[in-house]
Amino acid sequence: MFVLRQCLTLGTKSSVRNFAAATNLVNVKINEDTGVVIMELNKPPVNSLNYELLEAMHRTLVKLENERCSGMILTSSSPNTFSAGLDLLEMYKPTVDKARKFWGMLQNTWIKLYSAPYPTVAAINGHSPAGGCLLAMSCEYRIMVPKKKIGLNETQLGIVAPQWFQDCMKNIIGSRQAEKALIAGTLFSSEEAAKIGLIDELATDKEDLMKKAHDFMDEQLGLPPLARSTVKIGFRKDTLNRLINSREVDTKYFIDFIFQPKVQESLEMYLQALKKK
Ligand SMILES: CC/C=C\CCC/C=C/C(=O)SCCNC(=O)CCNC(=O)[C@H](O)C(C)(C)COP(=O)(O)OP(=O)(O)OC[C@H]1O[C@@H](n2cnc3c(N)ncnc32)[C@H](O)[C@@H]1OP(=O)(O)O
């Protein structure tokens, strides 16, 4: 299998097809021989998750349900950042309608990604704060390049990671570690994240990252798919259903929270600090 994959990635027998995407916010390639898809986030400079990027991801995930997709590797075209998390401009002085639409698309995208039956790997080639960490945690396996930051740092911005973000973290690093990290809004270095199990493997560089992601995929493709996905969904169903059964309440909570003057003040200060950097 490994030799076959090397041939495929070296292009000798490979038949890699670009997905006809409606936008270029995501680059999607499917290997017709293995069915493995690479979804690369492509919203420079930092893949901040605005409505349009989330919609492009969601559209791709829906499309993959009807393709012969055997697995998906999620990565980024940015040299330094996997994703900077939610686009702060979606939360800073939005209209209620815009905020509602944005949050609904975030929920849609997360539900599709978290419940994908095929194996999913986050090839984290850069910083991955907040919503970026959520994307990574929603995949089954996380590999990360050295000396970058990952975590749910919302508290540091004066906002709160929603329950489903928190649940994802608890499911990976356990309740005690998650509680400490969420209260402090800790951003872990890649190396610290590997120690506490927030990421599964460290890679030396981007090439090694993609090699390791394909290695994981090869292992998974050797397993009976129905048994594999049944176990995966069994583990994830409580977390999924908790959001699915309370989407409206979750949206209302988000809107009530971000429209508070103090929260808008914090967002403004954080945005200014980012611009001044
Ligand atoms: C009850 C529920 C209520 C609320 C729930 C909300 C949950 C929120 C989840 C989130 O995801 S909030 C977002 C949190 N994200 C961050 O804190 C990351 C902020 N960004 C950074 O730390 C850095 O940008 C970086 C990712 C480490 C990359 O650093 P780098 O030096 O490479 O880039 P630079 O900082 O110069 O940024 C370039 C450019 O991009 C703008 N930017 C960065 N992040 C965001 C963002 N999240 N949203 C919007 N815009 C962002 C930054 O301002 C720069 O813009 P400029 O070029 O115009 O100056």
The ligand as a Tripos MOL2 file, in Angstrom:
@<TRIPOS>MOLECULE
LIG
   59    61     1     0     0
SMALL
NO_CHARGES

@<TRIPOS>ATOM
      1 C1        -20.9870   32.2910   23.6870 C.3       1 LIG1
      2 C2        -20.2560   32.1740   22.4250 C.3       1 LIG1
      3 C3        -19.6820   33.4450   22.0150 C.2       1 LIG1
      4 C4        -18.6920   33.5560   21.1790 C.2       1 LIG1
      5 C5        -18.0130   32.3820   20.6290 C.3       1 LIG1
      6 C6        -16.9270   32.7830   19.6790 C.3       1 LIG1
      7 C7        -15.9350   31.6790   19.5060 C.3       1 LIG1
      8 C8        -14.7560   32.2450   18.8050 C.2       1 LIG1
      9 C9        -13.8680   31.5290   18.2060 C.2       1 LIG1
     10 C10       -12.7380   32.1350   17.4590 C.2       1 LIG1
     11 O1        -12.1580   31.4780   16.6550 O.2       1 LIG1
     12 S1        -12.3100   33.7710   17.7290 S.3       1 LIG1
     13 C11       -10.8170   34.0550   16.7870 C.3       1 LIG1
     14 C12        -9.6230   33.8040   17.6330 C.3       1 LIG1
     15 N1         -8.4290   33.9300   16.8540 N.am      1 LIG1
     16 C13        -7.2910   34.4330   17.3140 C.2       1 LIG1
     17 O2         -7.2100   34.8190   18.4560 O.2       1 LIG1
     18 C14        -6.1320   34.4910   16.3650 C.3       1 LIG1
     19 C15        -5.7900   35.9000   16.0040 C.3       1 LIG1
     20 N2         -4.6910   35.9220   15.0430 N.am      1 LIG1
     21 C16        -3.4220   35.6970   15.3790 C.2       1 LIG1
     22 O3         -3.0660   35.4410   16.5000 O.2       1 LIG1
     23 C17        -2.4080   35.7880   14.2680 C.3       1 LIG1
     24 O4         -3.0090   36.4440   13.1900 O.3       1 LIG1
     25 C18        -1.8800   34.4200   13.7830 C.3       1 LIG1
     26 C19        -2.9940   33.4520   13.4480 C.3       1 LIG1
     27 C20        -0.9750   33.8220   14.8700 C.3       1 LIG1
     28 C21        -1.0260   34.6490   12.4950 C.3       1 LIG1
     29 O5         -0.0380   35.5970   12.7580 O.3       1 LIG1
     30 P1          0.6820   36.3640   11.5440 P.3       1 LIG1
     31 O6          1.7300   37.2180   12.1580 O.co2     1 LIG1
     32 O7          1.0940   35.4050   10.4990 O.co2     1 LIG1
     33 O8         -0.4670   37.2400   10.8710 O.3       1 LIG1
     34 P2         -1.0690   38.6260   11.3970 P.3       1 LIG1
     35 O9         -1.3450   38.5830   12.8430 O.co2     1 LIG1
     36 O10        -0.2270   39.7400   10.8870 O.co2     1 LIG1
     37 O11        -2.4910   38.6520   10.6610 O.3       1 LIG1
     38 C22        -2.5930   38.9040    9.2530 C.3       1 LIG1
     39 C23        -3.8840   39.6690    9.0330 C.3       1 LIG1
     40 O12        -4.9800   38.8190    9.3920 O.3       1 LIG1
     41 C24        -5.8080   39.4810   10.3700 C.3       1 LIG1
     42 N3         -6.3670   38.4510   11.2660 N.ar      1 LIG1
     43 C25        -5.6970   37.5710   12.0080 C.ar      1 LIG1
     44 N4         -6.5320   36.7530   12.6650 N.ar      1 LIG1
     45 C26        -7.7760   37.1470   12.3410 C.ar      1 LIG1
     46 C27        -9.0870   36.6790   12.6940 C.ar      1 LIG1
     47 N5         -9.2810   35.6300   13.5390 N.pl3     1 LIG1
     48 N6        -10.1400   37.3020   12.1770 N.ar      1 LIG1
     49 C28        -9.9800   38.3470   11.3290 C.ar      1 LIG1
     50 N7         -8.7620   38.8290   10.9350 N.ar      1 LIG1
     51 C29        -7.6790   38.2310   11.4480 C.ar      1 LIG1
     52 C30        -4.8590   40.4300   11.0760 C.3       1 LIG1
     53 O13        -5.5700   41.4530   11.7040 O.3       1 LIG1
     54 C31        -4.0040   40.9050    9.9240 C.3       1 LIG1
     55 O14        -4.7740   41.8600    9.2130 O.3       1 LIG1
     56 P3         -4.0610   43.0920    8.4630 P.3       1 LIG1
     57 O15        -3.1490   42.4590    7.4660 O.co2     1 LIG1
     58 O16        -5.1960   43.8510    7.8520 O.co2     1 LIG1
     59 O17        -3.3380   43.8510    9.5360 O.co2     1 LIG1
@<TRIPOS>BOND
     1     1     2 1
     2     2     3 1
     3     3     4 2
     4     4     5 1
     5     5     6 1
     6     6     7 1
     7     7     8 1
     8     8     9 2
     9     9    10 1
    10    10    11 2
    11    10    12 1
    12    12    13 1
    13    13    14 1
    14    14    15 1
    15    15    16 1
    16    16    17 2
    17    16    18 1
    18    18    19 1
    19    19    20 1
    20    20    21 1
    21    21    22 2
    22    21    23 1
    23    23    24 1
    24    23    25 1
    25    25    26 1
    26    25    27 1
    27    25    28 1
    28    28    29 1
    29    29    30 1
    30    30    31 2
    31    30    32 1
    32    30    33 1
    33    33    34 1
    34    34    35 2
    35    34    36 1
    36    34    37 1
    37    37    38 1
    38    38    39 1
    39    39    40 1
    40    39    54 1
    41    40    41 1
    42    41    42 1
    43    41    52 1
    44    42    43 ar
    45    42    51 ar
    46    43    44 ar
    47    44    45 ar
    48    45    46 ar
    49    45    51 ar
    50    46    47 1
    51    46    48 ar
    52    48    49 ar
    53    49    50 ar
    54    50    51 ar
    55    52    53 1
    56    52    54 1
    57    54    55 1
    58    55    56 1
    59    56    57 2
    60    56    58 1
    61    56    59 1
@<TRIPOS>SUBSTRUCTURE
     1 LIG1         1 GROUP 0 **** ****
